[in-house]
Amino acid sequence: MKVNEWTEEAFEASVEEFLALIEEAKGVLEAEKESRAQSGLIRISHRAVKNVVVVGDLHGDMESLVHILKDIEDLNADRIVFLGDYGNRGSESVEVYYLLLKLKVSEGKGKEKEKKIIMLRGNHEGPPDMPVMLHDLPFLFTKKYGMRGKEAYEKLKELWVYLPYCVLVEGRYLMLHGGLPVNVDSIEDIAFAHDSHPASSNFEEILWSDPVEGKGDFYSMRGAGRMFGEDVTERGLRALGVKTLIRSHEPCEGVEVKQGGKVLTLFSRKGAPYFNTRAAYLILDETALREAKDAEELARSAARIW
């Protein structure tokens, strides 16, 4: 990865260069989605990889993104999974998107199973019928590129439909942005949740839901998704054959363990408007891939906090 070169490029790129990058990324992501038979789920066999890096919300924090990328330069990660929410609420959201897309297109077109960079869809990359409040990404594009910034923003939004939204490390972990849908009986309920939207709320819950202590589920104060208890998580993880849910979506001091170790929340950016003083990412090494760990163990051994 040419982190320094591409970071500099992100700040200096013209709108024409950004539009060309978006178009190239669209081709890559579209081909990958076709190779998944339009599924929103990426499967990773724990036998096929030696390490997997997981990154939570970035929200336009270029400093944190560069810190992570430089920190793992010597790791030669088999997969780097970004859990969504790349822009909004951070002044360098446009540049963060540029760097991430540059990472993605640098792999070129190829087999899905061989791709290192995995960009999941968060609620800030959701469908038009589930908008977020304080959506300042279009403003940041016009601030950088003037009237043509709107064109770049609209083109960027076209990419979101091609992004996957779940990663299954088979027999080990489920990774997504928000939460487990309340009614999950099989992996297909996750993999094709976008096809059943909005008749089913599964896709909405994947992007928007949050875990709570206790049992049961109820509507979220966010205005979308649900708050889901430990019984929902336990039932869902059992149906999917995994031990731990790894997600982002909620600000925290890097990592937070919930529901008796069933859920790990990961947050990878710092500063306003969340004012967290620490951020984190995960390295799932051979030990964490060989035998499934709960969230307590992952927070202790896999989290890299700064």
N, C-alpha and C positions, 0 to 999 in steps of 0.2 A: 504494500500500500504506500502510495506517495502522499503521505499525510500532509507534510509541510507544503508541497507544491499545490495540492488540490485545495488546501485551506486558503492559500493566497489567491488562487484562481476563483474561489467562491466569492471573495470580496470584490474582485476586479472584473468578473464576467459581465459582458454586455447582455442586454435583453435577448439579442439574437442568439448568443451562445447558450443562454439559459433555455430558450425555446428549443434549440437543437438538442440539448441534453434531455429535456423532457420527452421529445419525440423518440430519441434513442431508447430511453428507459421504458417508454410505453411498449416498444417492440419487444424488449427483453421480458417484461412482466407479462405481456399478453401471451408470448410463447410458453412461458412457464405455467401460466394458468391452463393453457390448452394441454400441456403435458400432464397436468393433474386431473384431466377430464372435468375441468371447471370447478373442482373442489376448492374450498377455502382452507383446507387442512394440509399441512406438510408433515409427513412422517419421517422420523429419524430413528434408525435402528441403533441401539446403544452398542452394538457389536461393530458398527461401521465407522464409528468416530472415536477419537481419543479425548477430545475436549470440545465443549460448547460454551461460548460466551453469551450471556444474556444481558441486555441493556433495557432499562425502564424508560419512563417518560423523559424526553429531552426538552420539549417546549422552547426551542430556539436558543438553547444554551450551548453555544459553539465551544466555549472553554471546556465544559465537561465532556463533550463529544471528542474533542481533540485529546484531552487527558486520557480517556479510555482507549482510543485508537493507538496512542503512543505507548501506553502501558502494556498493551498486548502485542506489540510489534514482534517480539521475539517468541511469542507463544506458538505462532503458526496455527491459529485456531481452525478447526475443521468447519465450524459453523459459528456465525455471529448473528444472534436473533435480537432484533429490535422490536419492542413490544408496543410500538405505536406512539401517537401524540408527538409528532416531530416539530410542528410549528404552533403558533399562537402563544401569547403571554411571555414571549421572549423577543428582545429587540433584534436578534440575529437569526430569526426563523427562516428567512429567505436563504441565507448562507448555509444554515444547517441542512436544509433540503438539498441545496446544490451539492454539498459534500457527500451526503448519503446517496444521492442518485449517481454521483461520479463513482463511488465505491461499487454501486450495483452494476453499472454498465461496463465497468472495467473487467467484469467476469465474462462479458460477451454472452451470446446465446449458446445454450448447451443443455445437457440433461438436468432436470430439476434436482435429482438426488446428489448432483455434484456441486451445486451452488453453495457458496460460503455465506453470502450476505442474504439474510432473510428479513424483510421489512414487513411486519404485521400491521394490520389496520387497527387503529385506535378509534375512540369516539370522536376525536378531532379529524378523523378521515372517514367519517360516517356518510351514509346516504343523505340526500337532500331533505327527507322527511324527518331527520333527527339532527337538527342543527345544534351547535353549541352556542352558549352565550359568550360575550366578550370574544367574538371571533375577529381578531385583529389582523389575520394573515393577509387579506386583500389590501388593507391599509399599508402594511409593511411592503408589499409588492409595489404599490403606487408610490410610496415614499422613495423607493430605490430606483424605480424605472419610469416614473411619471405615468402618463396615460397608458403606455404599453404594459405597465405592470398588471393592469387588469386582464390583459390578454394572457400573460404568463400565468397568472393565478387560475384563470379558467382552464387553461391547458393542464396545469398541475392537478386540478380536481379530477380530470379525466383519468388520471393514473389510479386513483383510489379504488376503483371498481376491480382492478386487476390484482390488488394486494391480497395475499392470504390473511387469515385472521386467527389461526391456531397452529401450534406446533405440538405434535405428540411424540415424545421420546418413549417409544413403545415399552410398556411395562414399568415405566419410571415416573415421567412427569407430563403434565399438560400445561402448556404456556399459551396465554392469551392476554388481552388487554384488561377487560373488566372482570367478568365473573362467569361462573357456571350457570347455564340456564336451569331453571327449577325442574323442568320436565325433559330430562335427558335419559333415554333408554339405550342408546347405541352411539357409536362414533359417527354414524351417518347424520344423526341429529345435529352434530357439531359441524361436520364437513360441508353440509349443504344447507346450513341455516340461512344463508343469504337468499337461496332460492325460495324458501318458504316465507320470507319477509314480504309484507307485514302481516300476513294471515297468522303466522306464528310469531311469538315474541322472542324466540331463541336468539336471533341475530342481535336484536336490541340488547338482550341481557349479556351476551358475550362482550359487547362494546361498552356497556354502561353500568353493569351491576357491581355491587360491593359486598364483601362478607361482613357479617356481624356475629357477635358471640351469642350463644343460645341456639334455639331451634326455630324452625319456621321460616317464612318469607313474607315480605310486604313491599308495597310500592316505595320507590326511592324518592327522597327529597330532591334529587337532581332533576326530577321531571321525566326521567326515562330510566329503564332498567329496574331492578329490584334489589332489595337488601336480602341476602340469603344466609341462613343459619347453618350450623354444623351438620345437621341431618341432611340438608340438601347437598352439601359438599361431599359427605361420606357416601351418599347414594350415587352421586354423579361419578366420583372417582372410582367407585367399585364397578359401575357400568362400563367405564372406559379402561379398566384394568391398570390404573396408575396409582401412585402413592400420594403425590403432592401437586397442588395447583400453584403455579408460578405466574403472577400477574403484576400489573402496575396500577395506573389509574388514580391512586390516592397518594397525596403528598405524605412523606414520612422522612425520618432521618436515615435515609439510605435503604434500610430494610426494616420490615415489621412482620412479626410472626403472629398469626391469628388461628383461632379455632383448634387449639391444642396441637399445633404443628402441621395441620392439613393445608394451610394457605400461607404462602410467602408473598408479601407485597414488596416490590422493588421500585425505587425512585432514583433516577440518574441525573437529575439536574439540581442546581442550587439557586438560591436567591429569590428576589421578588418575582411574582407576587406571593410566593409560598413561604419564603423566609426560612426554609430549612437550612441548617448549617452543615449538614453532611449529605453526601450522595453515595451511590454504590452501583456496582454491577456484579454479576456472578461469573465464576469460572467453574463449570461442571467438568471436573477432571475424570480420569479413569476410575477413581474410587467412587465418585458420585454417579457415574454411569454404570459401573459394574453392579452396584447394589443401590436400590432406591433409598434416598434419604428424606426424612421429613423436613419441614421448614426450619425447625430449631437447629438441626444438624447443618443445613445449608447456610443459615445465617451465621453459624459459628465457623464453618470451614470453607465455604465457597464464596462468601461475600467479600468483595474488595471495596472497602469504605475509605473515603477521603474527605 
